[in-house]
C-alpha cells in the first residue's frame, strides 16, 4: 500500500500548481492525508506551504465554498507541517465565534465543530457546553449491499464512486473483508507509472489530466483510510495486503486489471448520495465526467 500512496501523493503535489485554487486545494489536502497515512508528512509539505502562501489573502467566501471538511483538514495538515495560512486562520476564528452563539449543535455540523476543537480554535469545555441534537441514524449497509455499488462503479468505470464505496466500507468496520480487499486491488490496478489513477477516454490532454486529478484525489483518500487501518490491524507490504491472497469473489472480475480506456459519457465520479459518515467534499466531481448512477442490482452475481 505504501508505494501506490506515495506515488499518488507525489503526482498530486506535482499537478497542483496548474490547478485553479478552487479545484486544486482538495487535491493538495488529499495528498497531505495520504502522506500522513504512510507517515511521510514531508512528501506534501512543499505543496502545502505553496498553497498556504498563495491563499494568504483568500476571501472568506473562498473558505466557505470549500467547506469545513477540506478547510479543516487543510488547517490540520498545515499545523503538522509547522506553517499556517492567515486567511484560513481568520476564517476558522470567525467560524468558532459563530458557533459560540449556537443554542445547539445539529448533527450535520458536529464533525465540523469537533474539527475546530482538534485545531484548538474552540476549547473542548466550550464546545461540550453546547447541547447537541440527536438524529435517527439509518442502519448502515453491509458489505453485500456495498458490493452492488462497487460492481456498478466497476462496470461504468466510476473510480470516484468506487473510492467512496471503499472508504465507506473501511469506516463501517469492514476493512478486513474480501470485498474491501478486492476493491483496493482494482483501484491500485488503475494507477499509471506516474502515480495518477484512471484511464479517461478523452482526446484532449488537459481534459484527461483534470479527470485524473479528480480521480486520484478521491482514490488516495480511500487508500489512506485503508492504510491507516492497516497500520493497526493488517500486515501491509508494498502494494500487497499480506497474509491472504486476493482471490475471486462474487464480485465477478473485480480484481482483474481493468485498464481499458473507458467510454465517453460514462466516465465516473463520486456520488454524493453514497452512505458514509461526513461529507463527500473530497469526492471527485469533474463536470465532464459526471453522470447519474445506473442501477444494476439484477446483474450482481449471487
C-alpha positions as CSV (number, residue, x, y, z in Angstrom):
1,X,0.0,0.0,0.0
2,X,2.8,2.4,0.7
3,X,4.2,2.6,-2.8
4,X,0.9,3.4,-4.6
5,X,0.0,6.0,-2.0
6,X,3.5,7.6,-2.2
7,X,3.3,7.8,-6.0
8,X,-0.2,9.3,-5.9
9,X,0.9,11.9,-3.3
10,X,3.9,13.0,-5.4
11,X,1.7,13.2,-8.6
12,X,-1.0,15.3,-6.9
13,X,1.6,17.6,-5.5
14,X,3.3,18.0,-8.8
15,X,0.0,18.6,-10.6
16,X,-1.4,21.1,-8.0
17,X,0.4,24.2,-9.4
18,X,-1.5,24.0,-12.6
19,X,-4.9,23.8,-10.9
20,X,-7.3,26.6,-10.0
21,X,-7.2,27.0,-6.3
22,X,-10.9,26.3,-6.0
23,X,-10.3,22.9,-7.6
24,X,-6.7,22.2,-6.5
25,X,-7.0,22.7,-2.8
26,X,-8.8,19.4,-2.3
27,X,-6.1,17.6,-4.2
28,X,-3.3,19.1,-2.0
29,X,-5.2,18.3,1.1
30,X,-5.8,14.8,-0.1
31,X,-2.1,14.4,-0.8
32,X,-1.4,15.5,2.8
33,X,-3.8,12.9,4.1
34,X,-2.1,10.3,2.0
35,X,1.3,11.3,3.2
36,X,0.2,11.2,6.8
37,X,-1.3,7.7,6.3
38,X,2.1,6.3,5.3
39,X,3.8,8.5,7.9
40,X,5.8,10.5,5.3
41,X,4.5,14.0,6.0
42,X,7.4,15.7,4.3
43,X,6.1,14.5,0.9
44,X,3.3,17.0,0.8
45,X,5.0,19.8,2.8
46,X,6.2,21.9,-0.2
47,X,2.8,21.8,-1.8
48,X,1.1,22.7,1.5
49,X,3.5,25.7,2.0
50,X,2.9,26.9,-1.5
51,X,-0.9,26.8,-1.2
52,X,-0.8,28.4,2.2
53,X,1.3,31.3,0.8
54,X,-0.9,31.7,-2.4
55,X,-4.1,31.6,-0.3
56,X,-2.8,34.0,2.4
57,X,-5.3,36.7,1.3
58,X,-8.1,34.5,0.2
59,X,-11.6,35.8,0.8
60,X,-14.0,34.3,3.4
61,X,-16.2,33.3,0.6
62,X,-13.5,31.0,-0.8
63,X,-13.2,29.1,2.5
64,X,-16.9,29.0,2.9
65,X,-17.1,27.4,-0.5
66,X,-14.5,24.8,0.4
67,X,-16.4,23.6,3.4
68,X,-15.2,22.5,6.8
69,X,-14.0,19.1,5.7
70,X,-11.5,20.5,3.2
71,X,-10.7,23.7,5.1
72,X,-10.4,21.8,8.4
73,X,-8.2,19.0,7.0
74,X,-6.0,21.6,5.2
75,X,-5.6,23.5,8.5
76,X,-4.6,20.3,10.3
77,X,-2.1,19.5,7.6
78,X,-0.6,23.0,7.9
79,X,-0.3,22.5,11.7
80,X,1.5,19.3,11.2
81,X,3.8,20.9,8.6
82,X,4.6,23.8,11.0
83,X,3.1,26.5,8.8
84,X,-0.1,28.5,8.6
85,X,-2.4,30.4,6.3
86,X,-3.6,33.9,7.6
87,X,-6.9,33.9,5.7
88,X,-7.7,30.4,6.8
89,X,-6.9,31.2,10.4
90,X,-9.2,34.2,10.3
91,X,-12.0,32.1,8.8
92,X,-11.7,29.4,11.4
93,X,-11.7,32.0,14.2
94,X,-14.8,33.6,12.7
95,X,-16.5,30.2,12.5
96,X,-15.6,29.5,16.1
97,X,-17.1,32.8,17.2
98,X,-20.3,32.0,15.4
99,X,-20.5,28.5,17.0
100,X,-20.3,30.1,20.4
101,X,-23.7,31.7,19.9
102,X,-25.4,28.4,18.8
103,X,-28.2,27.3,21.1
104,X,-27.5,23.7,20.0
105,X,-25.3,21.8,17.5
106,X,-27.1,19.9,14.8
107,X,-25.9,16.5,13.8
108,X,-24.8,17.7,10.3
109,X,-22.2,20.2,11.8
110,X,-21.0,18.0,14.6
111,X,-17.9,16.8,12.7
112,X,-17.0,20.4,11.8
113,X,-17.3,21.5,15.4
114,X,-15.1,18.6,16.5
115,X,-12.5,19.6,13.9
116,X,-12.4,23.2,15.4
117,X,-11.8,21.6,18.8
118,X,-9.0,19.4,17.4
119,X,-7.4,22.5,15.8
120,X,-7.5,24.3,19.2
121,X,-9.8,27.1,17.8
122,X,-12.6,26.2,20.3
123,X,-12.0,24.9,23.8
124,X,-13.3,21.4,24.4
125,X,-15.2,22.7,27.5
126,X,-16.9,25.4,25.5
127,X,-18.0,23.0,22.8
128,X,-19.2,20.5,25.3
129,X,-21.3,23.1,27.0
130,X,-23.5,23.5,23.8
131,X,-26.3,20.9,23.6
132,X,-26.0,18.5,20.7
133,X,-29.0,17.5,18.7
134,X,-29.5,13.8,18.1
135,X,-30.9,12.3,14.9
136,X,-32.1,8.8,14.0
137,X,-29.4,7.0,12.0
138,X,-30.5,4.5,9.4
139,X,-28.8,1.1,9.6
140,X,-25.6,1.2,7.7
141,X,-25.4,-1.1,4.6
142,X,-23.4,-4.3,5.0
143,X,-20.7,-5.4,2.6
144,X,-23.1,-7.2,0.3
145,X,-25.1,-4.1,-0.3
146,X,-21.8,-2.2,-0.8
147,X,-20.8,-4.8,-3.4
148,X,-23.8,-3.7,-5.6
149,X,-22.4,-0.2,-5.7
150,X,-18.9,-1.4,-6.3
151,X,-20.0,-3.6,-9.2
152,X,-21.8,-0.7,-10.7
153,X,-18.8,1.5,-10.3
154,X,-16.5,-1.0,-12.0
155,X,-18.8,-1.6,-14.9
156,X,-19.2,2.1,-15.6
157,X,-15.6,3.0,-14.7
158,X,-16.8,5.3,-11.8
159,X,-13.5,5.4,-10.0
160,X,-14.7,8.1,-7.7
161,X,-17.8,6.1,-6.8
162,X,-15.6,3.0,-6.1
163,X,-13.3,5.1,-3.9
164,X,-16.2,6.5,-1.9
165,X,-17.6,2.9,-1.5
166,X,-14.3,1.7,-0.3
167,X,-14.0,4.5,2.2
168,X,-17.4,3.7,3.5
169,X,-16.5,0.0,3.9
170,X,-13.5,1.0,6.0
171,X,-15.4,3.5,8.1
172,X,-18.1,0.9,8.8
173,X,-15.6,-1.6,10.1
174,X,-15.2,-3.8,7.0
175,X,-11.6,-3.1,6.3
176,X,-10.7,-6.8,6.5
177,X,-13.5,-8.1,4.2
178,X,-12.7,-9.7,0.9
179,X,-14.9,-7.2,-0.9
180,X,-12.8,-4.4,0.5
181,X,-9.5,-6.0,-0.5
182,X,-10.8,-6.7,-4.0
183,X,-11.8,-3.0,-4.3
184,X,-8.3,-2.0,-3.2
185,X,-6.7,-4.3,-5.7
186,X,-8.9,-3.0,-8.5
187,X,-8.1,0.6,-7.7
188,X,-4.4,0.1,-7.5
189,X,-4.5,-1.6,-10.9
190,X,-5.8,1.7,-12.3
191,X,-2.7,3.6,-11.3
192,X,-0.3,4.6,-14.1
193,X,3.5,4.6,-13.7
194,X,3.5,8.4,-12.9
195,X,1.1,7.9,-9.9
196,X,-2.2,9.1,-11.3
197,X,-5.3,7.0,-11.3
198,X,-7.6,6.3,-14.2
199,X,-7.6,6.0,-18.0
200,X,-10.1,8.6,-19.2
201,X,-11.3,8.4,-22.8
202,X,-10.5,12.0,-23.7
203,X,-8.5,13.1,-26.8
204,X,-7.7,16.4,-25.1
205,X,-4.7,16.0,-22.8
206,X,-5.9,18.7,-20.4
207,X,-9.3,17.0,-20.0
208,X,-7.6,13.7,-19.3
209,X,-5.3,15.3,-16.7
210,X,-8.2,17.1,-15.0
211,X,-10.2,13.8,-14.8
212,X,-7.1,12.0,-13.4
213,X,-6.6,14.8,-10.8
214,X,-10.2,14.3,-9.7
215,X,-9.9,10.5,-9.6
216,X,-6.5,10.5,-7.9
217,X,-7.6,12.8,-5.1
218,X,-10.7,10.5,-4.4
219,X,-8.7,7.3,-4.6
220,X,-5.9,8.5,-2.3
221,X,-8.5,9.4,0.4
222,X,-9.8,5.8,0.2
223,X,-6.4,4.2,0.2
224,X,-5.3,6.4,3.1
225,X,-8.2,5.1,5.1
226,X,-7.2,1.6,4.3
227,X,-3.5,2.2,5.1
228,X,-4.4,3.9,8.4
229,X,-6.5,0.9,9.4
230,X,-3.8,-1.4,8.1
231,X,-1.2,0.0,10.4
232,X,-3.3,-1.1,13.3
233,X,-4.7,-4.4,12.1
234,X,-3.1,-5.7,8.9
235,X,0.3,-6.7,7.8
236,X,1.0,-4.4,4.8
237,X,3.8,-4.7,2.3
238,X,4.5,-2.5,-0.8
239,X,1.4,-2.8,-2.9
240,X,0.3,-6.2,-1.4
241,X,-2.0,-6.9,1.5
242,X,-0.1,-9.8,3.0
243,X,-1.4,-12.9,4.8
244,X,-4.1,-13.8,2.4
245,X,-4.1,-13.9,-1.4
246,X,-6.7,-11.9,-3.3
247,X,-8.9,-14.4,-5.0
248,X,-12.1,-14.1,-6.9
249,X,-15.3,-13.4,-5.1
250,X,-18.9,-13.0,-6.2
251,X,-17.8,-9.5,-7.4
252,X,-17.2,-11.1,-10.8
253,X,-13.9,-9.9,-12.3
254,X,-13.4,-7.1,-9.8
255,X,-9.8,-7.9,-9.2
256,X,-8.7,-8.3,-12.8
257,X,-6.8,-5.3,-14.0
258,X,-9.4,-3.2,-15.8
259,X,-7.2,-0.9,-17.9
260,X,-9.4,-0.1,-20.8
261,X,-9.7,3.5,-21.9
262,X,-13.2,3.9,-20.5
263,X,-16.2,5.2,-22.6
264,X,-17.0,8.8,-23.3
265,X,-20.1,9.9,-21.4
266,X,-19.9,7.3,-18.7
267,X,-16.6,8.1,-17.0
268,X,-17.4,8.2,-13.4
269,X,-17.0,10.4,-10.3
270,X,-18.0,10.0,-6.7
271,X,-21.8,10.0,-6.0
272,X,-22.6,12.2,-3.0
273,X,-25.6,10.0,-2.1
274,X,-23.4,7.1,-1.1
275,X,-23.8,6.3,2.6
276,X,-20.9,7.5,4.6
277,X,-20.1,9.5,7.7
278,X,-19.2,13.0,7.0
279,X,-19.5,14.9,3.7
280,X,-18.1,14.0,0.3
281,X,-16.4,17.3,-0.3
282,X,-13.2,15.4,-1.2
283,X,-15.0,13.3,-3.8
284,X,-14.2,13.9,-7.4
285,X,-16.8,15.9,-9.3
286,X,-15.5,16.7,-12.7
287,X,-18.2,18.4,-14.8
288,X,-17.2,16.5,-18.0
289,X,-17.4,13.1,-16.3
290,X,-20.5,13.3,-14.1
291,X,-23.4,11.0,-14.8
292,X,-26.2,9.8,-12.5
293,X,-25.7,6.3,-11.1
294,X,-27.0,3.4,-13.1
295,X,-28.7,0.8,-11.0
296,X,-27.8,-2.8,-12.0
297,X,-28.7,-4.8,-9.0
298,X,-30.1,-7.6,-11.1
299,X,-26.6,-8.1,-12.7
300,X,-24.8,-8.8,-9.4
301,X,-23.9,-12.4,-9.0
302,X,-25.4,-14.2,-6.1
